């Protein structure tokens, strides 16, 4: 079964939103331990930039994987038909 482009996009967005929440909290807790003091606003803006990058990355990887999986399935089906 193939995943639609919309399905891939929704999966990527949900994955990144969860990651954003984890990363935002981790930055606020961990940065000060290393001497970096970042405001919540700056952390939010930085997180938004990385979020856009992450959604694009996740979407592209999902589409690539889906295409490769589809190719493998077609090759297997062709091999089975020959036998």
Secondary structure, DSSP 8 states (H G I E B T S, - for coil): ----HHHHHHHHHHHHHHHHHHHHHHHHHHGGGGT----HHHHHHHHHHHHHHHHHHHHHHHHHHHHHHHHHHHHHHHHHHH-
